[in-house]
Amino acid sequence: MRKILLSALTSTILVGSSLADGPSPVFNGFYLGGGLSYVKEKIKPAISYTVAGQNGRTNKSESFSGAGIKLFCGYGVFTYENIYVGGELGLGIDRILGSNKNEIMESGNNINYSIAARLGYGLSNILPYVKLGYEGRPSMKVFNTFNVSRNGYIMGAGIDIGLYVNIFLRAEYVHGFGAKSNIGGQGTFVVVPVSAQGNAKTSSDTFLIGAAYKF
């Protein structure tokens, strides 16, 4: 019993010492990484339209999902004790697939970019953080004619886990707030004339698992 208590006390002291040493240096400085992502997008239209002389209106949300890859690079430092501050750039490509219920939305390969600020708190080799930034994506089309913006602010949270002096793993979730797009005018849907009036708004949820190398 005495040996068990002594062992537990020793372990507690070692853990405490590790945390007291401060956050791992793997998070300080420049880094470059990449990972696999899963993306789910939603578009919420409120559009009145006329196709081939037939009037209609759509206001049902539609979801699209897919997978992709993303590269990211950034710089960060611990400013006050364990407080981490940094900035990050991202570039990715994903393949979005969806069931176009009304055959009015299109999806496909998307190249996206992002810029964000990160704020975290270092606990030894673990860095939980939040991020806030902006993401740009190609426009989505309604009736293959009218553009719906997918650009907007992003907000998310994640955790970096240091493995070695220069390598860390990452798990992250980011929500994208797409801007509302006004839609109006005339065009051609396949070979049929179409006119539409209204607006549409997009949003996205992205899950990422990856790794990075610190220089």
N, C-alpha and C positions, 0 to 999 in steps of 0.2 A: 504493500500500500504506500509506504514511504517513497519507494522508487517511482511509482506511478505519479504521485503528487509532485515529486522533483522533476520528472520528465515533463509534466504539464506546465509547471512553472517555467522551466527552461524554454519550452516552445513559445510560451506567451512573451517572454522577454525577447526572444529572437524576432518574433513577428513585430513587436513594438519597436524594436531597433530598426527593422526594415522600413517600417512606415515613417519612422523619425528621420531616416536618411533622406526622405523627400522623394519626389517622383522620379521615374526612370529618365535618363538622358536621351533615350530613344525618341522622345517626343519633342526635343529641342532642335530647332533648325529646319532646313529644307528637306522635303521628302517627295517621293514620286511613287505612285501606286496604281493599282487597277483591281477590278473585281467583276463579278457577275451580278446582274440586277434582274428583278422582277418588277414590272410596271403595270399598274392598273389605271386606266384613264376613264373619265366620265364626261359626257357632253350632255348639257341640259338645254334643249332648244325651245323656243317659243316663236314658231314661225307659221305664218299663213302663206299658202302657196297655190299656184295654179299651174297644172301640168296638162298639156293637151286639152285645154278647155275645162278640165275637172278641178274644182276647188277643194282645198283640204287644209288641215292644220295639224301640226305635230308639236307636242309639248312633253313627250315621254323621254326620260333620261335613257341613254344607251351607254353601255360599258364596253371597253376594249381592254384587252390584257395581252402581255407578251413578255419576252425575255430579251436581255441584251448584255453588252459589255460596256464598262466605263473606265476611263483613265482619270486620275486626279493628281494634282500636285499642289503644294502649298508650303507655307512657312509659319512656324509658331514658336512662342517662348513662354516660359513661366515668369510672370512679371512680379507678383507679390505672393511670396510663399508658394502655395500650390496652385495658384490661379493661372490658368493657361489662356492665352489670347493668340489667335492666328487668323490667317486668310487662306482661301483655297479656290482653285480653278478646276473645273471639270469638263470633260468632253466624252460623249458617249454615243452609241448607236444601238437602237433596239428595234425589234420587229413587233409591231402591234397588230394583233388579230382581233376581229370582232364580228359578231353577227349583226349585220346591218338590217334591222327589222323592217325598216321602211325603204331600204335601198337608197337612202339619201346621204349616208355618211361614208367616208372612205378612210381606210387606214393602210399602213404599210411600214416600210423602213423609215426610221426617223433619226436624224443626227441632232443631238442636243448639246447645249453648252450651259455652263453655270458659273457663277461667281458668288462666294459666300464668306461671311465672317464666322469664326468659331470661338466659343467660350467654354472652357472646361475646368475640371478640378482634378489634379493628379493625385493618385493614391498608389504609390509604389510603381508597379508596372501596368497600372490600369488608368485609363483616361476617359471618363464619361464626359460628354460634351453636348451642347446644343448649337445649332447653326441657323443663320438667317441670311437670305440672299435673293438672287434673281436667276431665273432659268429661261432660256430661249429654246423654242422648238418650231419646226415647220408648221405652217397653218394647216388645219384640217378643213376639208371642203364639204359643203352641203350642196347636194345636187350636182356635184362635180364642177360647180361654177363659183359659188360664193365662199369666200375665205372666212374661217373662224379662227381667231388668234388662240394660240396655246402658250403664249409668253406670260410670265407673271412671277410674283414673289414666291419664295419657297421657305419653309420652316421645318426643321427636323431635329432629331437627336440620335446619338450613337455612342459607341464605346470602342476605344482602341486598346488593344492588349499587347504589350511589349513581349516579344519572344527572346530576342537577342539584342545586342547593343545597337544594331542598325535595322532591325526588322520588327514590324508590328502588324497585327491582324486588325480587321475592322468589321463591325456590324452596324448598319445604319438604316434609319427610316426617315423619309422626307415626304412632306405633303406639298403639292404645288397648287397655288391659287391662280387659276387662269383668269385673264381679263374678259369682261363681257364684250362681245362683238355685235355691232349692229349690222343687219343684213337687209339689203333692198336692191331691187333692180331686176333685169331680165338676163336670161342666158339660155344655154342649151343643155338639157339633161339627156345624155346619149345622143339621139337625133331629134328629140322632141323639145319644142320651145317651153321655157319655164320662167315664171316670175315669182318672186318671194319677197316677204316683208316681215321683219321681226328682229330677234336677237338670239344669241346662243352664248353659253358660258361653259368653260371646261375646267376640270380639276384633275389631279393625278396623285397617286400614291406609289412611291418607289422604295423597294427594299434592296439593300446592297450588302454583299459579303465579299470582302477582298483583303488584300495585303499591300504593304508599302515598304519601301526602303528609304532610310534616312541617310542623307549624305553628310 
